[in-house]
Amino acid sequence: MQSSDSTPFEAALPDGRRMTLSLPPLDAPWAAGGVDGLRPVRATHEGRGDEPHELPPVPDLRALNLAVLGLGA
C-alpha cells in the first residue's frame, strides 16, 4: 500500500504565518490516504491561563534535624 497523495497540506496560522505538511511515499497503512485525511483543528486554549497557587511555606525544622543527627552519635 503506497501513499498516493503528493500534494501538501497547507494552513494559515492566526498570526499570518503559513504551515505546509507533506508525507513522503510510505508502505505504512496509516499513510495510504496521504494528507487527505488531515484537517485543521481550531485551538482549544490561547494564552497561559491562571497562575498556579503558591506552594505552602516549609516549616523550619533545623532544630529537629540537629536532634535527629545527635541521636546517631
CHARMM-style PDB file with segment names, atoms N, HN, CA, C and O in Angstrom:
ATOM      1  N   MET     1       0.844  -1.162   0.000  1.00  0.00      PROA
ATOM      2  CA  MET     1       0.000   0.000   0.000  1.00  0.00      PROA
ATOM      3  C   MET     1       0.896   1.234   0.000  1.00  0.00      PROA
ATOM      4  O   MET     1       1.669   1.428   0.938  1.00  0.00      PROA
ATOM      5  N   GLN     2       0.811   2.046  -1.003  1.00  0.00      PROA
ATOM      6  HN  GLN     2       0.184   1.888  -1.765  1.00  0.00      PROA
ATOM      7  CA  GLN     2       1.636   3.243  -1.129  1.00  0.00      PROA
ATOM      8  C   GLN     2       0.804   4.491  -0.880  1.00  0.00      PROA
ATOM      9  O   GLN     2      -0.385   4.527  -1.197  1.00  0.00      PROA
ATOM     10  N   SER     3       1.424   5.499  -0.319  1.00  0.00      PROA
ATOM     11  HN  SER     3       2.390   5.470  -0.062  1.00  0.00      PROA
ATOM     12  CA  SER     3       0.770   6.789  -0.172  1.00  0.00      PROA
ATOM     13  C   SER     3       0.564   7.367  -1.555  1.00  0.00      PROA
ATOM     14  O   SER     3       1.511   7.489  -2.332  1.00  0.00      PROA
ATOM     15  N   SER     4      -0.687   7.727  -1.867  1.00  0.00      PROA
ATOM     16  HN  SER     4      -1.456   7.628  -1.236  1.00  0.00      PROA
ATOM     17  CA  SER     4      -0.987   8.165  -3.226  1.00  0.00      PROA
ATOM     18  C   SER     4      -1.054   9.675  -3.376  1.00  0.00      PROA
ATOM     19  O   SER     4      -1.165  10.173  -4.496  1.00  0.00      PROA
ATOM     20  N   ASP     5      -0.991  10.402  -2.301  1.00  0.00      PROA
ATOM     21  HN  ASP     5      -0.900   9.997  -1.390  1.00  0.00      PROA
ATOM     22  CA  ASP     5      -1.159  11.854  -2.353  1.00  0.00      PROA
ATOM     23  C   ASP     5       0.192  12.539  -2.295  1.00  0.00      PROA
ATOM     24  O   ASP     5       0.940  12.368  -1.332  1.00  0.00      PROA
ATOM     25  N   SER     6       0.507  13.315  -3.324  1.00  0.00      PROA
ATOM     26  HN  SER     6      -0.101  13.454  -4.106  1.00  0.00      PROA
ATOM     27  CA  SER     6       1.779  14.035  -3.310  1.00  0.00      PROA
ATOM     28  C   SER     6       1.571  15.528  -3.090  1.00  0.00      PROA
ATOM     29  O   SER     6       2.544  16.281  -3.046  1.00  0.00      PROA
ATOM     30  N   THR     7       0.318  15.974  -2.950  1.00  0.00      PROA
ATOM     31  HN  THR     7      -0.472  15.363  -2.986  1.00  0.00      PROA
ATOM     32  CA  THR     7       0.072  17.389  -2.728  1.00  0.00      PROA
ATOM     33  C   THR     7       0.203  17.698  -1.243  1.00  0.00      PROA
ATOM     34  O   THR     7      -0.261  16.916  -0.413  1.00  0.00      PROA
ATOM     35  N   PRO     8       0.812  18.799  -0.896  1.00  0.00      PROA
ATOM     36  CA  PRO     8       0.983  19.144   0.520  1.00  0.00      PROA
ATOM     37  C   PRO     8      -0.302  19.708   1.121  1.00  0.00      PROA
ATOM     38  O   PRO     8      -1.168  20.219   0.411  1.00  0.00      PROA
ATOM     39  N   PHE     9      -0.402  19.605   2.419  1.00  0.00      PROA
ATOM     40  HN  PHE     9       0.301  19.190   2.996  1.00  0.00      PROA
ATOM     41  CA  PHE     9      -1.497  20.189   3.195  1.00  0.00      PROA
ATOM     42  C   PHE     9      -1.023  21.552   3.648  1.00  0.00      PROA
ATOM     43  O   PHE     9       0.037  21.659   4.264  1.00  0.00      PROA
ATOM     44  N   GLU    10      -1.783  22.600   3.357  1.00  0.00      PROA
ATOM     45  HN  GLU    10      -2.644  22.513   2.857  1.00  0.00      PROA
ATOM     46  CA  GLU    10      -1.383  23.953   3.718  1.00  0.00      PROA
ATOM     47  C   GLU    10      -2.425  24.576   4.625  1.00  0.00      PROA
ATOM     48  O   GLU    10      -3.624  24.374   4.436  1.00  0.00      PROA
ATOM     49  N   ALA    11      -1.969  25.332   5.606  1.00  0.00      PROA
ATOM     50  HN  ALA    11      -0.995  25.497   5.760  1.00  0.00      PROA
ATOM     51  CA  ALA    11      -2.870  26.019   6.532  1.00  0.00      PROA
ATOM     52  C   ALA    11      -2.255  27.359   6.909  1.00  0.00      PROA
ATOM     53  O   ALA    11      -1.033  27.506   6.936  1.00  0.00      PROA
ATOM     54  N   ALA    12      -3.105  28.326   7.198  1.00  0.00      PROA
ATOM     55  HN  ALA    12      -4.097  28.207   7.177  1.00  0.00      PROA
ATOM     56  CA  ALA    12      -2.649  29.637   7.659  1.00  0.00      PROA
ATOM     57  C   ALA    12      -2.871  29.716   9.167  1.00  0.00      PROA
ATOM     58  O   ALA    12      -3.964  29.432   9.659  1.00  0.00      PROA
ATOM     59  N   LEU    13      -1.831  30.103   9.889  1.00  0.00      PROA
ATOM     60  HN  LEU    13      -0.944  30.333   9.489  1.00  0.00      PROA
ATOM     61  CA  LEU    13      -1.923  30.273  11.332  1.00  0.00      PROA
ATOM     62  C   LEU    13      -2.557  31.621  11.646  1.00  0.00      PROA
ATOM     63  O   LEU    13      -2.528  32.521  10.807  1.00  0.00      PROA
ATOM     64  N   PRO    14      -3.135  31.781  12.847  1.00  0.00      PROA
ATOM     65  CA  PRO    14      -3.811  33.052  13.176  1.00  0.00      PROA
ATOM     66  C   PRO    14      -2.921  34.293  13.056  1.00  0.00      PROA
ATOM     67  O   PRO    14      -3.416  35.383  12.771  1.00  0.00      PROA
ATOM     68  N   ASP    15      -1.612  34.134  13.272  1.00  0.00      PROA
ATOM     69  HN  ASP    15      -1.209  33.248  13.504  1.00  0.00      PROA
ATOM     70  CA  ASP    15      -0.726  35.295  13.186  1.00  0.00      PROA
ATOM     71  C   ASP    15      -0.249  35.569  11.761  1.00  0.00      PROA
ATOM     72  O   ASP    15       0.604  36.431  11.549  1.00  0.00      PROA
ATOM     73  N   GLY    16      -0.797  34.841  10.780  1.00  0.00      PROA
ATOM     74  HN  GLY    16      -1.490  34.142  10.952  1.00  0.00      PROA
ATOM     75  CA  GLY    16      -0.470  35.106   9.382  1.00  0.00      PROA
ATOM     76  C   GLY    16       0.577  34.180   8.785  1.00  0.00      PROA
ATOM     77  O   GLY    16       0.738  34.137   7.566  1.00  0.00      PROA
ATOM     78  N   ARG    17       1.288  33.439   9.624  1.00  0.00      PROA
ATOM     79  HN  ARG    17       1.157  33.474  10.614  1.00  0.00      PROA
ATOM     80  CA  ARG    17       2.279  32.503   9.090  1.00  0.00      PROA
ATOM     81  C   ARG    17       1.566  31.343   8.411  1.00  0.00      PROA
ATOM     82  O   ARG    17       0.432  31.011   8.755  1.00  0.00      PROA
ATOM     83  N   ARG    18       2.237  30.735   7.451  1.00  0.00      PROA
ATOM     84  HN  ARG    18       3.159  31.005   7.172  1.00  0.00      PROA
ATOM     85  CA  ARG    18       1.670  29.601   6.724  1.00  0.00      PROA
ATOM     86  C   ARG    18       2.427  28.341   7.106  1.00  0.00      PROA
ATOM     87  O   ARG    18       3.637  28.372   7.329  1.00  0.00      PROA
ATOM     88  N   MET    19       1.707  27.242   7.176  1.00  0.00      PROA
ATOM     89  HN  MET    19       0.723  27.217   6.995  1.00  0.00      PROA
ATOM     90  CA  MET    19       2.291  25.960   7.544  1.00  0.00      PROA
ATOM     91  C   MET    19       1.996  24.978   6.412  1.00  0.00      PROA
ATOM     92  O   MET    19       0.871  24.907   5.919  1.00  0.00      PROA
ATOM     93  N   THR    20       3.008  24.230   6.009  1.00  0.00      PROA
ATOM     94  HN  THR    20       3.922  24.288   6.410  1.00  0.00      PROA
ATOM     95  CA  THR    20       2.841  23.235   4.952  1.00  0.00      PROA
ATOM     96  C   THR    20       3.310  21.882   5.470  1.00  0.00      PROA
ATOM     97  O   THR    20       4.360  21.780   6.106  1.00  0.00      PROA
ATOM     98  N   LEU    21       2.522  20.842   5.191  1.00  0.00      PROA
ATOM     99  HN  LEU    21       1.669  20.925   4.675  1.00  0.00      PROA
ATOM    100  CA  LEU    21       2.856  19.497   5.622  1.00  0.00      PROA
ATOM    101  C   LEU    21       2.672  18.557   4.443  1.00  0.00      PROA
ATOM    102  O   LEU    21       1.654  18.605   3.753  1.00  0.00      PROA
ATOM    103  N   SER    22       3.653  17.709   4.218  1.00  0.00      PROA
ATOM    104  HN  SER    22       4.481  17.670   4.778  1.00  0.00      PROA
ATOM    105  CA  SER    22       3.519  16.691   3.177  1.00  0.00      PROA
ATOM    106  C   SER    22       4.109  15.390   3.690  1.00  0.00      PROA
ATOM    107  O   SER    22       5.022  15.396   4.516  1.00  0.00      PROA
ATOM    108  N   LEU    23       3.589  14.281   3.200  1.00  0.00      PROA
ATOM    109  HN  LEU    23       2.848  14.276   2.528  1.00  0.00      PROA
ATOM    110  CA  LEU    23       4.072  12.963   3.595  1.00  0.00      PROA
ATOM    111  C   LEU    23       4.832  12.328   2.444  1.00  0.00      PROA
ATOM    112  O   LEU    23       4.362  12.364   1.307  1.00  0.00      PROA
ATOM    113  N   PRO    24       5.991  11.750   2.709  1.00  0.00      PROA
ATOM    114  CA  PRO    24       6.720  11.047   1.652  1.00  0.00      PROA
ATOM    115  C   PRO    24       6.016   9.715   1.347  1.00  0.00      PROA
ATOM    116  O   PRO    24       5.209   9.255   2.154  1.00  0.00      PROA
ATOM    117  N   PRO    25       6.305   9.099   0.211  1.00  0.00      PROA
ATOM    118  CA  PRO    25       5.723   7.791  -0.088  1.00  0.00      PROA
ATOM    119  C   PRO    25       6.144   6.770   0.974  1.00  0.00      PROA
ATOM    120  O   PRO    25       7.329   6.637   1.278  1.00  0.00      PROA
ATOM    121  N   LEU    26       5.176   6.060   1.530  1.00  0.00      PROA
ATOM    122  HN  LEU    26       4.213   6.169   1.283  1.00  0.00      PROA
ATOM    123  CA  LEU    26       5.425   5.086   2.587  1.00  0.00      PROA
ATOM    124  C   LEU    26       4.669   3.786   2.297  1.00  0.00      PROA
ATOM    125  O   LEU    26       3.722   3.767   1.511  1.00  0.00      PROA
ATOM    126  N   ASP    27       5.097   2.717   2.936  1.00  0.00      PROA
ATOM    127  HN  ASP    27       5.867   2.733   3.575  1.00  0.00      PROA
ATOM    128  CA  ASP    27       4.364   1.456   2.877  1.00  0.00      PROA
ATOM    129  C   ASP    27       3.479   1.282   4.101  1.00  0.00      PROA
ATOM    130  O   ASP    27       2.951   0.192   4.325  1.00  0.00      PROA
ATOM    131  N   ALA    28       3.306   2.319   4.888  1.00  0.00      PROA
ATOM    132  HN  ALA    28       3.734   3.204   4.707  1.00  0.00      PROA
ATOM    133  CA  ALA    28       2.521   2.230   6.114  1.00  0.00      PROA
ATOM    134  C   ALA    28       1.028   2.373   5.788  1.00  0.00      PROA
ATOM    135  O   ALA    28       0.646   3.280   5.048  1.00  0.00      PROA
ATOM    136  N   PRO    29       0.176   1.483   6.335  1.00  0.00      PROA
ATOM    137  CA  PRO    29      -1.261   1.578   6.059  1.00  0.00      PROA
ATOM    138  C   PRO    29      -1.888   2.899   6.500  1.00  0.00      PROA
ATOM    139  O   PRO    29      -2.822   3.382   5.860  1.00  0.00      PROA
ATOM    140  N   TRP    30      -1.376   3.499   7.603  1.00  0.00      PROA
ATOM    141  HN  TRP    30      -0.618   3.107   8.123  1.00  0.00      PROA
ATOM    142  CA  TRP    30      -1.954   4.747   8.072  1.00  0.00      PROA
ATOM    143  C   TRP    30      -1.691   5.903   7.124  1.00  0.00      PROA
ATOM    144  O   TRP    30      -2.374   6.924   7.204  1.00  0.00      PROA
ATOM    145  N   ALA    31      -0.713   5.772   6.224  1.00  0.00      PROA
ATOM    146  HN  ALA    31      -0.158   4.942   6.159  1.00  0.00      PROA
ATOM    147  CA  ALA    31      -0.369   6.860   5.309  1.00  0.00      PROA
ATOM    148  C   ALA    31      -0.950   6.651   3.918  1.00  0.00      PROA
ATOM    149  O   ALA    31      -0.616   7.389   2.991  1.00  0.00      PROA
ATOM    150  N   ALA    32      -1.818   5.649   3.761  1.00  0.00      PROA
ATOM    151  HN  ALA    32      -2.089   5.050   4.514  1.00  0.00      PROA
ATOM    152  CA  ALA    32      -2.331   5.329   2.431  1.00  0.00      PROA
ATOM    153  C   ALA    32      -3.101   6.496   1.818  1.00  0.00      PROA
ATOM    154  O   ALA    32      -3.081   6.671   0.600  1.00  0.00      PROA
ATOM    155  N   GLY    33      -3.770   7.289   2.632  1.00  0.00      PROA
ATOM    156  HN  GLY    33      -3.787   7.146   3.622  1.00  0.00      PROA
ATOM    157  CA  GLY    33      -4.535   8.416   2.101  1.00  0.00      PROA
ATOM    158  C   GLY    33      -3.727   9.688   1.977  1.00  0.00      PROA
ATOM    159  O   GLY    33      -4.255  10.714   1.550  1.00  0.00      PROA
ATOM    160  N   GLY    34      -2.466   9.642   2.339  1.00  0.00      PROA
ATOM    161  HN  GLY    34      -2.037   8.808   2.686  1.00  0.00      PROA
ATOM    162  CA  GLY    34      -1.647  10.850   2.274  1.00  0.00      PROA
ATOM    163  C   GLY    34      -2.171  11.908   3.223  1.00  0.00      PROA
ATOM    164  O   GLY    34      -2.645  11.589   4.313  1.00  0.00      PROA
ATOM    165  N   VAL    35      -2.090  13.160   2.818  1.00  0.00      PROA
ATOM    166  HN  VAL    35      -1.705  13.419   1.932  1.00  0.00      PROA
ATOM    167  CA  VAL    35      -2.551  14.242   3.673  1.00  0.00      PROA
ATOM    168  C   VAL    35      -4.043  14.516   3.507  1.00  0.00      PROA
ATOM    169  O   VAL    35      -4.565  15.451   4.113  1.00  0.00      PROA
ATOM    170  N   ASP    36      -4.748  13.708   2.686  1.00  0.00      PROA
ATOM    171  HN  ASP    36      -4.325  12.948   2.193  1.00  0.00      PROA
ATOM    172  CA  ASP    36      -6.195  13.902   2.523  1.00  0.00      PROA
ATOM    173  C   ASP    36      -6.949  13.713   3.835  1.00  0.00      PROA
ATOM    174  O   ASP    36      -7.993  14.331   4.040  1.00  0.00      PROA
ATOM    175  N   GLY    37      -6.432  12.866   4.726  1.00  0.00      PROA
ATOM    176  HN  GLY    37      -5.583  12.364   4.560  1.00  0.00      PROA
ATOM    177  CA  GLY    37      -7.104  12.612   5.996  1.00  0.00      PROA
ATOM    178  C   GLY    37      -6.859  13.679   7.037  1.00  0.00      PROA
ATOM    179  O   GLY    37      -7.457  13.630   8.111  1.00  0.00      PROA
ATOM    180  N   LEU    38      -5.999  14.643   6.755  1.00  0.00      PROA
ATOM    181  HN  LEU    38      -5.513  14.682   5.882  1.00  0.00      PROA
ATOM    182  CA  LEU    38      -5.696  15.703   7.718  1.00  0.00      PROA
ATOM    183  C   LEU    38      -6.654  16.869   7.542  1.00  0.00      PROA
ATOM    184  O   LEU    38      -7.106  17.158   6.434  1.00  0.00      PROA
ATOM    185  N   ARG    39      -6.954  17.529   8.641  1.00  0.00      PROA
ATOM    186  HN  ARG    39      -6.587  17.294   9.541  1.00  0.00      PROA
ATOM    187  CA  ARG    39      -7.799  18.715   8.585  1.00  0.00      PROA
ATOM    188  C   ARG    39      -7.356  19.679   9.685  1.00  0.00      PROA
ATOM    189  O   ARG    39      -6.845  19.246  10.717  1.00  0.00      PROA
ATOM    190  N   PRO    40      -7.545  20.970   9.475  1.00  0.00      PROA
ATOM    191  CA  PRO    40      -7.172  21.920  10.524  1.00  0.00      PROA
ATOM    192  C   PRO    40      -8.104  21.787  11.723  1.00  0.00      PROA
ATOM    193  O   PRO    40      -9.295  21.519  11.562  1.00  0.00      PROA
ATOM    194  N   VAL    41      -7.568  21.971  12.908  1.00  0.00      PROA
ATOM    195  HN  VAL    41      -6.601  22.189  13.038  1.00  0.00      PROA
ATOM    196  CA  VAL    41      -8.340  21.908  14.139  1.00  0.00      PROA
ATOM    197  C   VAL    41      -8.133  23.221  14.877  1.00  0.00      PROA
ATOM    198  O   VAL    41      -7.001  23.662  15.072  1.00  0.00      PROA
ATOM    199  N   ARG    42      -9.238  23.843  15.286  1.00  0.00      PROA
ATOM    200  HN  ARG    42     -10.158  23.484  15.127  1.00  0.00      PROA
ATOM    201  CA  ARG    42      -9.140  25.118  15.997  1.00  0.00      PROA
ATOM    202  C   ARG    42      -8.479  24.916  17.357  1.00  0.00      PROA
ATOM    203  O   ARG    42      -8.618  23.862  17.978  1.00  0.00      PROA
ATOM    204  N   ALA    43      -7.778  25.914  17.797  1.00  0.00      PROA
ATOM    205  HN  ALA    43      -7.666  26.770  17.292  1.00  0.00      PROA
ATOM    206  CA  ALA    43      -7.139  25.869  19.112  1.00  0.00      PROA
ATOM    207  C   ALA    43      -8.205  25.846  20.195  1.00  0.00      PROA
ATOM    208  O   ALA    43      -9.219  26.536  20.091  1.00  0.00      PROA
ATOM    209  N   THR    44      -7.974  25.050  21.235  1.00  0.00      PROA
ATOM    210  HN  THR    44      -7.151  24.490  21.320  1.00  0.00      PROA
ATOM    211  CA  THR    44      -8.937  24.991  22.332  1.00  0.00      PROA
ATOM    212  C   THR    44      -8.580  25.974  23.435  1.00  0.00      PROA
ATOM    213  O   THR    44      -9.449  26.358  24.217  1.00  0.00      PROA
ATOM    214  N   HSD    45      -7.333  26.386  23.515  1.00  0.00      PROA
ATOM    215  HN  HSD    45      -6.626  26.073  22.880  1.00  0.00      PROA
ATOM    216  CA  HSD    45      -6.885  27.321  24.545  1.00  0.00      PROA
ATOM    217  C   HSD    45      -5.924  28.313  23.921  1.00  0.00      PROA
ATOM    218  O   HSD    45      -5.169  27.974  23.010  1.00  0.00      PROA
ATOM    219  N   GLU    46      -5.957  29.521  24.408  1.00  0.00      PROA
ATOM    220  HN  GLU    46      -6.570  29.797  25.148  1.00  0.00      PROA
ATOM    221  CA  GLU    46      -4.997  30.532  23.979  1.00  0.00      PROA
ATOM    222  C   GLU    46      -4.433  31.206  25.218  1.00  0.00      PROA
ATOM    223  O   GLU    46      -5.149  31.419  26.197  1.00  0.00      PROA
ATOM    224  N   GLY    47      -3.189  31.532  25.177  1.00  0.00      PROA
ATOM    225  HN  GLY    47      -2.607  31.359  24.382  1.00  0.00      PROA
ATOM    226  CA  GLY    47      -2.557  32.197  26.308  1.00  0.00      PROA
ATOM    227  C   GLY    47      -2.119  31.204  27.368  1.00  0.00      PROA
ATOM    228  O   GLY    47      -2.154  29.992  27.154  1.00  0.00      PROA
ATOM    229  N   ARG    48      -1.710  31.726  28.507  1.00  0.00      PROA
ATOM    230  HN  ARG    48      -1.681  32.711  28.681  1.00  0.00      PROA
ATOM    231  CA  ARG    48      -1.167  30.887  29.562  1.00  0.00      PROA
ATOM    232  C   ARG    48      -2.199  30.415  30.566  1.00  0.00      PROA
ATOM    233  O   ARG    48      -2.001  29.374  31.192  1.00  0.00      PROA
ATOM    234  N   GLY    49      -3.287  31.136  30.742  1.00  0.00      PROA
ATOM    235  HN  GLY    49      -3.448  31.981  30.233  1.00  0.00      PROA
ATOM    236  CA  GLY    49      -4.259  30.770  31.761  1.00  0.00      PROA
ATOM    237  C   GLY    49      -3.862  31.345  33.106  1.00  0.00      PROA
ATOM    238  O   GLY    49      -2.977  32.196  33.197  1.00  0.00      PROA
ATOM    239  N   ASP    50      -4.534  30.868  34.158  1.00  0.00      PROA
ATOM    240  HN  ASP    50      -5.253  30.177  34.084  1.00  0.00      PROA
ATOM    241  CA  ASP    50      -4.276  31.369  35.504  1.00  0.00      PROA
ATOM    242  C   ASP    50      -2.930  30.886  36.025  1.00  0.00      PROA
ATOM    243  O   ASP    50      -2.462  29.801  35.680  1.00  0.00      PROA
ATOM    244  N   GLU    51      -2.323  31.714  36.859  1.00  0.00      PROA
ATOM    245  HN  GLU    51      -2.703  32.596  37.139  1.00  0.00      PROA
ATOM    246  CA  GLU    51      -1.075  31.326  37.505  1.00  0.00      PROA
ATOM    247  C   GLU    51      -1.368  30.260  38.569  1.00  0.00      PROA
ATOM    248  O   GLU    51      -2.412  30.318  39.218  1.00  0.00      PROA
ATOM    249  N   PRO    52      -0.474  29.297  38.756  1.00  0.00      PROA
ATOM    250  CA  PRO    52      -0.718  28.281  39.782  1.00  0.00      PROA
ATOM    251  C   PRO    52      -0.613  28.885  41.187  1.00  0.00      PROA
ATOM    252  O   PRO    52      -0.001  29.935  41.381  1.00  0.00      PROA
ATOM    253  N   HSD    53      -1.219  28.204  42.153  1.00  0.00      PROA
ATOM    254  HN  HSD    53      -1.716  27.351  41.995  1.00  0.00      PROA
ATOM    255  CA  HSD    53      -1.142  28.649  43.545  1.00  0.00      PROA
ATOM    256  C   HSD    53       0.289  28.512  44.049  1.00  0.00      PROA
ATOM    257  O   HSD    53       1.051  27.662  43.589  1.00  0.00      PROA
ATOM    258  N   GLU    54       0.635  29.369  45.006  1.00  0.00      PROA
ATOM    259  HN  GLU    54       0.016  30.060  45.380  1.00  0.00      PROA
ATOM    260  CA  GLU    54       1.965  29.281  45.600  1.00  0.00      PROA
ATOM    261  C   GLU    54       2.054  28.044  46.478  1.00  0.00      PROA
ATOM    262  O   GLU    54       1.056  27.600  47.045  1.00  0.00      PROA
ATOM    263  N   LEU    55       3.250  27.493  46.584  1.00  0.00      PROA
ATOM    264  HN  LEU    55       4.061  27.853  46.123  1.00  0.00      PROA
ATOM    265  CA  LEU    55       3.461  26.353  47.463  1.00  0.00      PROA
ATOM    266  C   LEU    55       3.375  26.807  48.909  1.00  0.00      PROA
ATOM    267  O   LEU    55       3.757  27.936  49.217  1.00  0.00      PROA
ATOM    268  N   PRO    56       2.886  25.959  49.805  1.00  0.00      PROA
ATOM    269  CA  PRO    56       2.823  26.360  51.213  1.00  0.00      PROA
ATOM    270  C   PRO    56       4.232  26.522  51.771  1.00  0.00      PROA
ATOM    271  O   PRO    56       5.164  25.882  51.284  1.00  0.00      PROA
ATOM    272  N   PRO    57       4.398  27.362  52.777  1.00  0.00      PROA
ATOM    273  CA  PRO    57       5.734  27.560  53.345  1.00  0.00      PROA
ATOM    274  C   PRO    57       6.234  26.280  54.020  1.00  0.00      PROA
ATOM    275  O   PRO    57       5.461  25.534  54.622  1.00  0.00      PROA
ATOM    276  N   VAL    58       7.522  26.048  53.908  1.00  0.00      PROA
ATOM    277  HN  VAL    58       8.150  26.654  53.419  1.00  0.00      PROA
ATOM    278  CA  VAL    58       8.140  24.876  54.530  1.00  0.00      PROA
ATOM    279  C   VAL    58       8.474  25.229  55.973  1.00  0.00      PROA
ATOM    280  O   VAL    58       9.135  26.237  56.220  1.00  0.00      PROA
ATOM    281  N   PRO    59       8.025  24.412  56.938  1.00  0.00      PROA
ATOM    282  CA  PRO    59       8.333  24.741  58.339  1.00  0.00      PROA
ATOM    283  C   PRO    59       9.833  24.630  58.607  1.00  0.00      PROA
ATOM    284  O   PRO    59      10.538  23.837  57.982  1.00  0.00      PROA
ATOM    285  N   ASP    60      10.290  25.431  59.534  1.00  0.00      PROA
ATOM    286  HN  ASP    60       9.717  26.075  60.042  1.00  0.00      PROA
ATOM    287  CA  ASP    60      11.708  25.433  59.904  1.00  0.00      PROA
ATOM    288  C   ASP    60      11.982  24.239  60.824  1.00  0.00      PROA
ATOM    289  O   ASP    60      11.567  24.233  61.983  1.00  0.00      PROA
ATOM    290  N   LEU    61      12.679  23.234  60.301  1.00  0.00      PROA
ATOM    291  HN  LEU    61      13.016  23.239  59.360  1.00  0.00      PROA
ATOM    292  CA  LEU    61      12.944  22.007  61.062  1.00  0.00      PROA
ATOM    293  C   LEU    61      14.420  21.849  61.425  1.00  0.00      PROA
ATOM    294  O   LEU    61      14.884  20.734  61.665  1.00  0.00      PROA
ATOM    295  N   ARG    62      15.160  22.965  61.465  1.00  0.00      PROA
ATOM    296  HN  ARG    62      14.782  23.870  61.269  1.00  0.00      PROA
ATOM    297  CA  ARG    62      16.590  22.845  61.763  1.00  0.00      PROA
ATOM    298  C   ARG    62      16.847  22.236  63.138  1.00  0.00      PROA
ATOM    299  O   ARG    62      17.747  21.409  63.285  1.00  0.00      PROA
ATOM    300  N   ALA    63      16.077  22.629  64.141  1.00  0.00      PROA
ATOM    301  HN  ALA    63      15.346  23.301  64.022  1.00  0.00      PROA
ATOM    302  CA  ALA    63      16.292  22.095  65.498  1.00  0.00      PROA
ATOM    303  C   ALA    63      16.006  20.595  65.522  1.00  0.00      PROA
ATOM    304  O   ALA    63      16.736  19.833  66.155  1.00  0.00      PROA
ATOM    305  N   LEU    64      14.952  20.175  64.840  1.00  0.00      PROA
ATOM    306  HN  LEU    64      14.359  20.795  64.326  1.00  0.00      PROA
ATOM    307  CA  LEU    64      14.623  18.753  64.799  1.00  0.00      PROA
ATOM    308  C   LEU    64      15.704  17.974  64.056  1.00  0.00      PROA
ATOM    309  O   LEU    64      16.074  16.877  64.475  1.00  0.00      PROA
ATOM    310  N   ASN    65      16.209  18.527  62.964  1.00  0.00      PROA
ATOM    311  HN  ASN    65      15.908  19.418  62.624  1.00  0.00      PROA
ATOM    312  CA  ASN    65      17.274  17.857  62.217  1.00  0.00      PROA
ATOM    313  C   ASN    65      18.523  17.685  63.074  1.00  0.00      PROA
ATOM    314  O   ASN    65      19.163  16.634  63.022  1.00  0.00      PROA
ATOM    315  N   LEU    66      18.880  18.700  63.861  1.00  0.00      PROA
ATOM    316  HN  LEU    66      18.361  19.553  63.902  1.00  0.00      PROA
ATOM    317  CA  LEU    66      20.044  18.603  64.725  1.00  0.00      PROA
ATOM    318  C   LEU    66      19.810  17.551  65.806  1.00  0.00      PROA
ATOM    319  O   LEU    66      20.726  16.804  66.147  1.00  0.00      PROA
ATOM    320  N   ALA    67      18.610  17.485  66.340  1.00  0.00      PROA
ATOM    321  HN  ALA    67      17.865  18.092  66.063  1.00  0.00      PROA
ATOM    322  CA  ALA    67      18.303  16.496  67.382  1.00  0.00      PROA
ATOM    323  C   ALA    67      18.398  15.080  66.817  1.00  0.00      PROA
ATOM    324  O   ALA    67      18.916  14.183  67.481  1.00  0.00      PROA
ATOM    325  N   VAL    68      17.902  14.873  65.596  1.00  0.00      PROA
ATOM    326  HN  VAL    68      17.481  15.602  65.056  1.00  0.00      PROA
ATOM    327  CA  VAL    68      17.964  13.531  64.987  1.00  0.00      PROA
ATOM    328  C   VAL    68      19.412  13.154  64.699  1.00  0.00      PROA
ATOM    329  O   VAL    68      19.803  12.003  64.891  1.00  0.00      PROA
ATOM    330  N   LEU    69      20.204  14.110  64.242  1.00  0.00      PROA
ATOM    331  HN  LEU    69      19.887  15.046  64.086  1.00  0.00      PROA
ATOM    332  CA  LEU    69      21.622  13.823  63.989  1.00  0.00      PROA
ATOM    333  C   LEU    69      22.350  13.470  65.284  1.00  0.00      PROA
ATOM    334  O   LEU    69      23.260  12.642  65.279  1.00  0.00      PROA
ATOM    335  N   GLY    70      21.951  14.099  66.399  1.00  0.00      PROA
ATOM    336  HN  GLY    70      21.211  14.772  66.404  1.00  0.00      PROA
ATOM    337  CA  GLY    70      22.570  13.833  67.683  1.00  0.00      PROA
ATOM    338  C   GLY    70      22.250  12.442  68.198  1.00  0.00      PROA
ATOM    339  O   GLY    70      23.015  11.902  68.997  1.00  0.00      PROA
ATOM    340  N   LEU    71      21.139  11.839  67.767  1.00  0.00      PROA
ATOM    341  HN  LEU    71      20.517  12.278  67.118  1.00  0.00      PROA
ATOM    342  CA  LEU    71      20.793  10.500  68.219  1.00  0.00      PROA
ATOM    343  C   LEU    71      21.738   9.438  67.685  1.00  0.00      PROA
ATOM    344  O   LEU    71      21.906   8.383  68.296  1.00  0.00      PROA
ATOM    345  N   GLY    72      22.338   9.713  66.571  1.00  0.00      PROA
ATOM    346  HN  GLY    72      22.201  10.570  66.075  1.00  0.00      PROA
ATOM    347  CA  GLY    72      23.235   8.723  65.950  1.00  0.00      PROA
ATOM    348  C   GLY    72      24.632   8.736  66.534  1.00  0.00      PROA
ATOM    349  O   GLY    72      25.427   7.844  66.236  1.00  0.00      PROA
ATOM    350  N   ALA    73      24.955   9.723  67.358  1.00  0.00      PROA
ATOM    351  HN  ALA    73      24.310  10.448  67.599  1.00  0.00      PROA
ATOM    352  CA  ALA    73      26.322   9.828  67.894  1.00  0.00      PROA
ATOM    353  C   ALA    73      26.570   8.932  69.075  1.00  0.00      PROA
ATOM    354  OT1 ALA    73      27.673   8.920  69.621  1.00  0.00      PROA
TER     355      ALA     73
END
